[in-house]
Amino acid sequence: MFESRPDRDAEVVLIGRSNVGKSTLMREITGHTFDTGQRPGVTRSPNHFDWASADFVISDLPGFGFMKGVPEDVREEIKTDVVQYVERNAEHILVGILVVDGKSVIDIIDRHSGPDEIPHDVEMFHFLREVGVEPVVAVNKMDKVDDKDARLNELCDRLGLHPPWQQWQETIAPISAKHGSTEPLNEAVRHHLHEVQRDDLFQFF
C-alpha cells in the first residue's frame, strides 16, 4: 500500500504499463528528473511532485503488467496497489493520465483480449471512469508510428470509443514525451481542469 502521498487536495496521476515512458512524461511536465529503476518493476512506490505554492500534486504510479524477471504475484500486487491508491484518492484526482506505447498498444491489447481476459490498459481506462476520474490516454512514442490516424482509430475502437479519434481529443492525446511534444495532452488535461473550475492549475500543463 502506498502511504507517501503529500497532503494536497488536487491531484493528477500517471498510470500505465512499465516502459511506456511515464517517467519521461513526468520529467517533461515537472521539469525535474526522478530516480527510476533500470529494470521494469523496480519502482514499487509512486513518485510524487508537489509545488509549495499550489494545493496540487502530480503522481507517477508504478508500472503494471508484464515485467521480465518479476514474478506474477508481485506484478498482481503492484496492480492492486495502483488500483487501491486511485480508489482511495479518487475524489481528489482531477485527471488520470493513462500512458500507453503508441507503437505496441494495439498488439498488447489484442494479445490479452479473450473471453476470460480484459487487457490491463482497457480495464484501467474503464476503471478510472467507474471511480469518477476523468481518463486521458497519452499515446506516447507516436514519432515511431507511421499511420498515426489508423493507429489512433484502432485504439479508440479497443477502448469502446467510436472512431474517428479526432472527436475524442479531450480523451486521446498523441504525444512524444522524449521529444517534448506533449501539447495535445496539455490541452486535454486543461479541458478537464476547466470543467472542475481549476484553471489555476493550467500553469503546470
Accessible surface in RSA format (square Angstrom, percent):
REM  Atomic radii and reference values for relative SASA: ProtOr
REM  Chains: A
REM  Algorithm: Lee & Richards
REM  Probe-radius: 1.40
REM  Slices: 20
REM RES _ NUM      All-atoms   Total-Side   Main-Chain    Non-polar    All polar
REM                ABS   REL    ABS   REL    ABS   REL    ABS   REL    ABS   REL
RES MET A   1   121.87  63.1  71.76  47.5  50.11 119.3  71.52  60.8  50.36  66.7
RES PHE A   2    11.02   5.5   6.33   3.9   4.70  12.2   9.88   6.0   1.14   3.3
RES GLU A   3   141.86  81.4 108.25  81.9  33.60  80.0  60.95 117.9  80.91  66.1
RES SER A   4    69.49  58.7  42.31  56.5  27.17  62.6  53.03 112.9  16.46  23.1
RES ARG A   5    51.77  21.7  29.77  15.2  22.00  52.4  16.35  22.3  35.42  21.5
RES PRO A   6    31.37  22.9  19.95  18.2  11.41  41.5  31.13  25.7   0.24   1.5
RES ASP A   7   136.65  95.7 117.18 116.6  19.47  46.0  41.50  97.7  95.15  94.9
RES ARG A   8    54.97  23.1  52.27  26.6   2.70   6.4   3.35   4.6  51.62  31.3
RES ASP A   9    75.45  52.8  69.44  69.1   6.01  14.2  16.56  39.0  58.89  58.7
RES ALA A  10     1.57   1.4   0.81   1.3   0.76   1.7   1.57   2.2   0.00   0.0
RES GLU A  11     0.00   0.0   0.00   0.0   0.00   0.0   0.00   0.0   0.00   0.0
RES VAL A  12     0.00   0.0   0.00   0.0   0.00   0.0   0.00   0.0   0.00   0.0
RES VAL A  13     0.00   0.0   0.00   0.0   0.00   0.0   0.00   0.0   0.00   0.0
RES LEU A  14     0.00   0.0   0.00   0.0   0.00   0.0   0.00   0.0   0.00   0.0
RES ILE A  15     0.27   0.2   0.21   0.2   0.06   0.1   0.27   0.2   0.00   0.0
RES GLY A  16     0.00   0.0   0.00   N/A   0.00   0.0   0.00   0.0   0.00   0.0
RES ARG A  17    21.55   9.1  21.55  11.0   0.00   0.0  10.83  14.8  10.73   6.5
RES SER A  18    21.01  17.8   7.34   9.8  13.67  31.5   9.20  19.6  11.80  16.5
RES ASN A  19   109.99  75.9  86.27  83.4  23.73  57.1  33.28  80.1  76.71  74.1
RES VAL A  20     7.81   5.1   7.25   6.6   0.56   1.4   7.25   6.3   0.56   1.5
RES GLY A  21    16.29  20.1   0.00   N/A  16.29  20.1  13.47  37.0   2.82   6.3
RES LYS A  22    17.72   8.6  14.77   9.1   2.95   7.0   2.13   1.9  15.59  16.6
RES SER A  23    33.51  28.3  30.19  40.3   3.32   7.6  16.46  35.0  17.05  23.9
RES THR A  24    34.23  24.3  33.34  33.8   0.89   2.1   8.05  10.8  26.19  39.6
RES LEU A  25     0.03   0.0   0.03   0.0   0.00   0.0   0.03   0.0   0.00   0.0
RES MET A  26     0.62   0.3   0.62   0.4   0.00   0.0   0.62   0.5   0.00   0.0
RES ARG A  27    98.70  41.4  96.64  49.3   2.06   4.9  23.77  32.5  74.93  45.4
RES GLU A  28    79.00  45.4  55.07  41.7  23.92  57.0   7.57  14.6  71.43  58.3
RES ILE A  29    26.04  14.8   3.29   2.5  22.74  54.8   9.31   6.7  16.72  45.4
RES THR A  30    15.06  10.7   0.00   0.0  15.06  35.9   1.33   1.8  13.73  20.8
RES GLY A  31    64.29  79.3   0.00   N/A  64.29  79.3  32.61  89.5  31.68  70.9
RES HIS A  32    94.56  51.7  91.44  63.6   3.12   8.0  48.75  50.2  45.81  53.3
RES THR A  33   109.31  77.7  80.75  81.9  28.55  68.0  56.57  76.0  52.73  79.7
RES PHE A  34    33.61  16.8  21.64  13.4  11.97  31.2  24.90  15.1   8.71  24.9
RES ASP A  35   141.60  99.2 123.33 122.8  18.26  43.2  43.41 102.2  98.18  97.9
RES THR A  36    58.27  41.4  39.29  39.8  18.98  45.2  16.82  22.6  41.45  62.7
RES GLY A  37    29.63  36.5   0.00   N/A  29.63  36.5   9.77  26.8  19.86  44.5
RES GLN A  38   173.88  97.2 138.70 101.4  35.18  83.8  64.22 136.7 109.66  83.2
RES ARG A  39   150.41  63.2 147.27  75.1   3.14   7.5  61.16  83.6  89.25  54.1
RES PRO A  40    36.64  26.7  27.12  24.7   9.52  34.6  35.44  29.3   1.20   7.5
RES GLY A  41    16.67  20.6   0.00   N/A  16.67  20.6   2.89   7.9  13.78  30.9
RES VAL A  42    69.62  45.8  50.21  45.5  19.41  46.8  56.44  49.0  13.18  35.7
RES THR A  43    44.58  31.7  36.89  37.4   7.69  18.3  33.99  45.6  10.59  16.0
RES ARG A  44    95.39  40.1  84.77  43.2  10.62  25.3  41.69  57.0  53.70  32.5
RES SER A  45    62.99  53.2  61.16  81.6   1.83   4.2  27.43  58.4  35.56  49.8
RES PRO A  46    11.56   8.4   0.00   0.0  11.56  42.0   0.00   0.0  11.56  71.8
RES ASN A  47    28.96  20.0  26.72  25.8   2.25   5.4   2.39   5.7  26.57  25.7
RES HIS A  48    35.69  19.5  11.18   7.8  24.51  62.7  11.18  11.5  24.51  28.5
RES PHE A  49    36.60  18.3  35.23  21.8   1.37   3.6  36.60  22.2   0.00   0.0
RES ASP A  50    50.71  35.5  35.31  35.1  15.39  36.4   0.69   1.6  50.02  49.9
RES TRP A  51    49.93  20.0  46.71  22.6   3.22   7.6  33.70  18.0  16.23  26.3
RES ALA A  52   107.97  99.3  69.06 106.6  38.91  88.5  73.64 103.7  34.33  90.9
RES SER A  53   111.98  94.6  67.66  90.3  44.32 102.1  58.10 123.7  53.88  75.5
RES ALA A  54    16.63  15.3   7.95  12.3   8.68  19.8  15.35  21.6   1.28   3.4
RES ASP A  55    71.89  50.4  61.74  61.5  10.15  24.0  33.17  78.1  38.72  38.6
RES PHE A  56     0.26   0.1   0.26   0.2   0.00   0.0   0.26   0.2   0.00   0.0
RES VAL A  57     0.00   0.0   0.00   0.0   0.00   0.0   0.00   0.0   0.00   0.0
RES ILE A  58     0.03   0.0   0.03   0.0   0.00   0.0   0.03   0.0   0.00   0.0
RES SER A  59     0.00   0.0   0.00   0.0   0.00   0.0   0.00   0.0   0.00   0.0
RES ASP A  60     8.49   5.9   7.22   7.2   1.27   3.0   0.83   1.9   7.66   7.6
RES LEU A  61     0.84   0.5   0.07   0.0   0.77   1.9   0.11   0.1   0.73   2.0
RES PRO A  62     2.73   2.0   0.00   0.0   2.73   9.9   2.53   2.1   0.20   1.3
RES GLY A  63    10.56  13.0   0.00   N/A  10.56  13.0   2.26   6.2   8.30  18.6
RES PHE A  64     0.18   0.1   0.00   0.0   0.18   0.5   0.00   0.0   0.18   0.5
RES GLY A  65     3.30   4.1   0.00   N/A   3.30   4.1   2.31   6.3   0.99   2.2
RES PHE A  66   138.27  69.2 119.77  74.2  18.49  48.1 120.35  73.0  17.91  51.3
RES MET A  67     2.39   1.2   0.00   0.0   2.39   5.7   2.03   1.7   0.36   0.5
RES LYS A  68   168.02  82.0 159.57  97.9   8.45  20.1 102.97  92.7  65.05  69.3
RES GLY A  69    74.14  91.4   0.00   N/A  74.14  91.4  40.03 109.9  34.10  76.4
RES VAL A  70    17.93  11.8  12.55  11.4   5.38  13.0  13.66  11.9   4.27  11.6
RES PRO A  71    79.37  57.8  66.54  60.7  12.83  46.7  78.79  65.0   0.59   3.7
RES GLU A  72   114.59  65.8 107.67  81.5   6.93  16.5  28.85  55.8  85.74  70.0
RES ASP A  73   104.51  73.2  91.44  91.0  13.07  30.9  48.05 113.1  56.46  56.3
RES VAL A  74    36.91  24.3  36.89  33.4   0.02   0.1  36.91  32.1   0.00   0.0
RES ARG A  75    49.91  21.0  48.55  24.7   1.36   3.2   4.28   5.9  45.63  27.7
RES GLU A  76    81.27  46.7  80.97  61.3   0.30   0.7  36.16  69.9  45.11  36.8
RES GLU A  77    93.77  53.8  87.62  66.3   6.16  14.7  33.04  63.9  60.73  49.6
RES ILE A  78     1.46   0.8   0.83   0.6   0.62   1.5   1.46   1.0   0.00   0.0
RES LYS A  79    30.65  15.0  30.65  18.8   0.00   0.0  10.67   9.6  19.98  21.3
RES THR A  80    64.33  45.8  60.41  61.2   3.92   9.3  41.34  55.5  22.99  34.7
RES ASP A  81    18.16  12.7  18.16  18.1   0.00   0.0   0.00   0.0  18.16  18.1
RES VAL A  82     0.02   0.0   0.02   0.0   0.00   0.0   0.02   0.0   0.00   0.0
RES VAL A  83    35.51  23.4  35.51  32.1   0.00   0.0  35.51  30.9   0.00   0.0
RES GLN A  84    64.20  35.9  62.22  45.5   1.98   4.7  15.39  32.8  48.81  37.0
RES TYR A  85     0.64   0.3   0.63   0.4   0.02   0.0   0.64   0.5   0.00   0.0
RES VAL A  86     0.00   0.0   0.00   0.0   0.00   0.0   0.00   0.0   0.00   0.0
RES GLU A  87    94.44  54.2  75.29  57.0  19.15  45.6  21.20  41.0  73.24  59.8
RES ARG A  88   110.17  46.3  82.03  41.8  28.14  67.0  72.57  99.2  37.60  22.8
RES ASN A  89    14.76  10.2  14.76  14.3   0.00   0.0   0.00   0.0  14.76  14.3
RES ALA A  90    17.49  16.1  12.16  18.8   5.33  12.1  12.31  17.3   5.17  13.7
RES GLU A  91   152.67  87.7 112.42  85.1  40.25  95.8  44.02  85.2 108.65  88.7
RES HIS A  92    52.34  28.6  50.37  35.0   1.96   5.0  28.97  29.9  23.37  27.2
RES ILE A  93     6.10   3.5   0.00   0.0   6.10  14.7   0.00   0.0   6.10  16.6
RES LEU A  94    31.23  17.4  23.28  16.7   7.95  20.0  26.32  18.5   4.91  13.2
RES VAL A  95     0.00   0.0   0.00   0.0   0.00   0.0   0.00   0.0   0.00   0.0
RES GLY A  96     0.00   0.0   0.00   N/A   0.00   0.0   0.00   0.0   0.00   0.0
RES ILE A  97     0.00   0.0   0.00   0.0   0.00   0.0   0.00   0.0   0.00   0.0
RES LEU A  98     0.58   0.3   0.58   0.4   0.00   0.0   0.58   0.4   0.00   0.0
RES VAL A  99     0.12   0.1   0.00   0.0   0.12   0.3   0.00   0.0   0.12   0.3
RES VAL A 100     3.08   2.0   2.22   2.0   0.86   2.1   3.08   2.7   0.00   0.0
RES ASP A 101    22.62  15.8  21.17  21.1   1.45   3.4   3.50   8.2  19.12  19.1
RES GLY A 102     0.00   0.0   0.00   N/A   0.00   0.0   0.00   0.0   0.00   0.0
RES LYS A 103   116.51  56.8 105.27  64.6  11.24  26.8  62.42  56.2  54.10  57.6
RES SER A 104    35.35  29.9  34.36  45.9   0.99   2.3  30.94  65.9   4.42   6.2
RES VAL A 105     2.65   1.7   1.27   1.1   1.39   3.3   2.65   2.3   0.00   0.0
RES ILE A 106    13.39   7.6  12.91   9.6   0.48   1.2  12.91   9.3   0.48   1.3
RES ASP A 107    89.93  63.0  84.50  84.1   5.43  12.8  16.79  39.5  73.15  72.9
RES ILE A 108    32.74  18.6  32.74  24.4   0.00   0.0  32.74  23.6   0.00   0.0
RES ILE A 109     2.80   1.6   2.80   2.1   0.00   0.0   2.80   2.0   0.00   0.0
RES ASP A 110    67.08  47.0  50.97  50.7  16.11  38.1  27.15  63.9  39.93  39.8
RES ARG A 111   164.10  68.9 131.99  67.3  32.11  76.4  67.26  91.9  96.83  58.7
RES HIS A 112    53.51  29.2  53.37  37.1   0.14   0.4  40.33  41.6  13.18  15.3
RES SER A 113    61.03  51.6  37.49  50.0  23.53  54.2  31.06  66.1  29.97  42.0
RES GLY A 114    37.21  45.9   0.00   N/A  37.21  45.9  22.20  60.9  15.01  33.6
RES PRO A 115   144.59 105.4  99.49  90.7  45.09 163.9 113.49  93.7  31.10 193.3
RES ASP A 116   144.08 100.9 104.77 104.3  39.31  93.0  44.07 103.7 100.01  99.7
RES GLU A 117    86.69  49.8  77.40  58.6   9.29  22.1  32.07  62.0  54.62  44.6
RES ILE A 118   110.32  62.8  96.84  72.1  13.47  32.5  97.34  70.1  12.98  35.2
RES PRO A 119     8.43   6.1   7.78   7.1   0.65   2.4   8.43   7.0   0.00   0.0
RES HIS A 120    39.67  21.7  38.17  26.5   1.51   3.9  20.78  21.4  18.90  22.0
RES ASP A 121     3.35   2.3   3.35   3.3   0.00   0.0   1.14   2.7   2.21   2.2
RES VAL A 122    17.58  11.6  17.58  15.9   0.00   0.0  17.58  15.3   0.00   0.0
RES GLU A 123    64.43  37.0  59.67  45.1   4.76  11.3  22.07  42.7  42.36  34.6
RES MET A 124     1.98   1.0   1.80   1.2   0.19   0.4   1.38   1.2   0.60   0.8
RES PHE A 125     0.00   0.0   0.00   0.0   0.00   0.0   0.00   0.0   0.00   0.0
RES HIS A 126    66.04  36.1  65.53  45.6   0.50   1.3  44.11  45.5  21.93  25.5
RES PHE A 127    24.11  12.1  22.78  14.1   1.34   3.5  23.57  14.3   0.54   1.5
RES LEU A 128     0.00   0.0   0.00   0.0   0.00   0.0   0.00   0.0   0.00   0.0
RES ARG A 129   110.06  46.2  90.04  45.9  20.02  47.7  33.67  46.0  76.39  46.3
RES GLU A 130   143.12  82.2 103.86  78.6  39.26  93.5  49.50  95.8  93.62  76.4
RES VAL A 131    43.73  28.8  21.35  19.3  22.38  53.9  30.19  26.2  13.54  36.7
RES GLY A 132    62.90  77.6   0.00   N/A  62.90  77.6  35.61  97.7  27.29  61.1
RES VAL A 133     1.63   1.1   0.00   0.0   1.63   3.9   0.81   0.7   0.83   2.2
RES GLU A 134    85.25  48.9  83.48  63.2   1.77   4.2  20.72  40.1  64.53  52.7
RES PRO A 135     4.81   3.5   3.99   3.6   0.82   3.0   3.99   3.3   0.82   5.1
RES VAL A 136     0.00   0.0   0.00   0.0   0.00   0.0   0.00   0.0   0.00   0.0
RES VAL A 137     0.57   0.4   0.57   0.5   0.00   0.0   0.57   0.5   0.00   0.0
RES ALA A 138     0.00   0.0   0.00   0.0   0.00   0.0   0.00   0.0   0.00   0.0
RES VAL A 139     0.26   0.2   0.26   0.2   0.00   0.0   0.26   0.2   0.00   0.0
RES ASN A 140     4.55   3.1   4.55   4.4   0.00   0.0   0.00   0.0   4.55   4.4
RES LYS A 141    51.26  25.0  49.69  30.5   1.57   3.7  25.05  22.6  26.20  27.9
RES MET A 142     6.78   3.5   6.78   4.5   0.00   0.0   6.78   5.8   0.00   0.0
RES ASP A 143    73.60  51.6  37.14  37.0  36.46  86.2  30.89  72.7  42.70  42.6
RES LYS A 144   110.35  53.8  91.58  56.2  18.77  44.7  58.86  53.0  51.49  54.8
RES VAL A 145     5.75   3.8   0.16   0.1   5.59  13.5   2.73   2.4   3.02   8.2
RES ASP A 146   145.29 101.8 113.76 113.2  31.53  74.5  38.64  90.9 106.65 106.4
RES ASP A 147    94.94  66.5  85.70  85.3   9.24  21.9  38.11  89.7  56.83  56.7
RES LYS A 148    92.61  45.2  89.35  54.8   3.26   7.8  60.83  54.8  31.77  33.8
RES ASP A 149    71.83  50.3  70.20  69.9   1.63   3.9  20.26  47.7  51.58  51.4
RES ALA A 150    42.79  39.3  36.08  55.7   6.72  15.3  41.29  58.1   1.51   4.0
RES ARG A 151    61.55  25.8  60.66  30.9   0.89   2.1   3.01   4.1  58.54  35.5
RES LEU A 152     1.83   1.0   1.83   1.3   0.00   0.0   1.83   1.3   0.00   0.0
RES ASN A 153    43.15  29.8  42.43  41.0   0.72   1.7  11.94  28.7  31.21  30.2
RES GLU A 154    65.74  37.7  63.07  47.7   2.67   6.4  24.84  48.0  40.90  33.4
RES LEU A 155     1.54   0.9   1.54   1.1   0.00   0.0   1.54   1.1   0.00   0.0
RES CYS A 156     0.00   0.0   0.00   0.0   0.00   0.0   0.00   0.0   0.00   0.0
RES ASP A 157    82.70  57.9  68.33  68.0  14.37  34.0   9.32  21.9  73.37  73.2
RES ARG A 158    67.97  28.5  49.25  25.1  18.72  44.6  22.87  31.3  45.10  27.3
RES LEU A 159     2.50   1.4   1.69   1.2   0.81   2.0   2.01   1.4   0.49   1.3
RES GLY A 160    66.58  82.1   0.00   N/A  66.58  82.1  34.84  95.6  31.74  71.1
RES LEU A 161     5.15   2.9   2.81   2.0   2.34   5.9   4.03   2.8   1.13   3.0
RES HIS A 162   142.20  77.7 135.82  94.4   6.38  16.3  92.35  95.2  49.85  58.0
RES PRO A 163    42.74  31.1  36.21  33.0   6.53  23.7  36.30  30.0   6.44  40.0
RES PRO A 164    72.45  52.8  71.77  65.4   0.68   2.5  72.32  59.7   0.13   0.8
RES TRP A 165    29.45  11.8  29.45  14.3   0.00   0.0  29.45  15.7   0.00   0.0
RES GLN A 166    79.46  44.4  69.93  51.1   9.53  22.7  39.58  84.3  39.88  30.2
RES GLN A 167   100.09  56.0  69.44  50.7  30.65  73.0  36.70  78.1  63.39  48.1
RES TRP A 168    69.90  28.1  69.35  33.6   0.55   1.3  69.90  37.3   0.00   0.0
RES GLN A 169    94.00  52.6  86.35  63.1   7.66  18.2  21.48  45.7  72.52  55.0
RES GLU A 170    70.84  40.7  70.67  53.5   0.17   0.4   8.96  17.3  61.89  50.5
RES THR A 171    13.81   9.8  13.81  14.0   0.00   0.0   0.69   0.9  13.11  19.8
RES ILE A 172     1.33   0.8   0.00   0.0   1.33   3.2   0.00   0.0   1.33   3.6
RES ALA A 173     0.20   0.2   0.00   0.0   0.20   0.4   0.20   0.3   0.00   0.0
RES PRO A 174    25.06  18.3  19.08  17.4   5.97  21.7  19.53  16.1   5.52  34.3
RES ILE A 175     2.74   1.6   0.00   0.0   2.74   6.6   2.74   2.0   0.00   0.0
RES SER A 176     8.58   7.2   8.16  10.9   0.41   1.0   7.68  16.4   0.90   1.3
RES ALA A 177     1.09   1.0   0.03   0.1   1.06   2.4   0.03   0.0   1.06   2.8
RES LYS A 178   171.57  83.7 143.57  88.1  28.00  66.7  90.97  81.9  80.60  85.9
RES HIS A 179   124.34  68.0  91.01  63.3  33.33  85.3  67.26  69.3  57.07  66.4
RES GLY A 180    37.35  46.1   0.00   N/A  37.35  46.1  12.27  33.7  25.08  56.2
RES SER A 181    58.38  49.3  49.85  66.5   8.53  19.7  28.18  60.0  30.20  42.3
RES THR A 182    12.14   8.6  10.70  10.8   1.44   3.4   0.84   1.1  11.30  17.1
RES GLU A 183    82.30  47.3  80.26  60.7   2.05   4.9  51.34  99.3  30.97  25.3
RES PRO A 184    49.02  35.7  43.09  39.3   5.93  21.6  47.43  39.2   1.59   9.9
RES LEU A 185     0.04   0.0   0.04   0.0   0.00   0.0   0.04   0.0   0.00   0.0
RES ASN A 186    21.65  14.9  21.65  20.9   0.00   0.0   0.00   0.0  21.65  20.9
RES GLU A 187    98.62  56.6  90.81  68.7   7.81  18.6  27.81  53.8  70.81  57.8
RES ALA A 188     1.55   1.4   0.00   0.0   1.55   3.5   1.45   2.0   0.10   0.3
RES VAL A 189     0.00   0.0   0.00   0.0   0.00   0.0   0.00   0.0   0.00   0.0
RES ARG A 190    65.13  27.3  64.80  33.0   0.33   0.8  19.06  26.0  46.07  27.9
RES HIS A 191    73.16  40.0  64.67  45.0   8.49  21.7  40.08  41.3  33.08  38.5
RES HIS A 192    14.97   8.2  13.41   9.3   1.55   4.0  11.17  11.5   3.80   4.4
RES LEU A 193     0.00   0.0   0.00   0.0   0.00   0.0   0.00   0.0   0.00   0.0
RES HIS A 194   103.97  56.8  99.54  69.2   4.42  11.3  65.74  67.8  38.22  44.5
RES GLU A 195   115.95  66.6  85.44  64.6  30.51  72.6  22.05  42.7  93.90  76.7
RES VAL A 196    75.20  49.5  55.95  50.7  19.25  46.4  62.55  54.4  12.65  34.3
RES GLN A 197   161.13  90.1 137.01 100.1  24.11  57.4  44.21  94.1 116.92  88.7
RES ARG A 198    54.79  23.0  54.79  27.9   0.00   0.0  24.92  34.1  29.87  18.1
RES ASP A 199    65.94  46.2  55.78  55.5  10.16  24.0  30.62  72.1  35.33  35.2
RES ASP A 200    80.53  56.4  60.95  60.7  19.58  46.3  53.20 125.2  27.33  27.3
RES LEU A 201     0.43   0.2   0.43   0.3   0.00   0.0   0.43   0.3   0.00   0.0
RES PHE A 202    63.37  31.7  59.95  37.1   3.41   8.9  60.00  36.4   3.37   9.6
RES GLN A 203   133.70  74.8  88.02  64.3  45.68 108.8  43.48  92.6  90.22  68.4
RES PHE A 204    22.94  11.5  12.54   7.8  10.41  27.1  17.86  10.8   5.08  14.6
RES PHE A 205    19.16   9.6   0.00   0.0  19.16  49.8  10.31   6.3   8.84  25.3
END  Absolute sums over single chains surface
CHAIN  1 A     9988.9       7948.0       2040.9       4802.8       5186.1
END  Absolute sums over all chains
TOTAL          9988.9       7948.0       2040.9       4802.8       5186.1
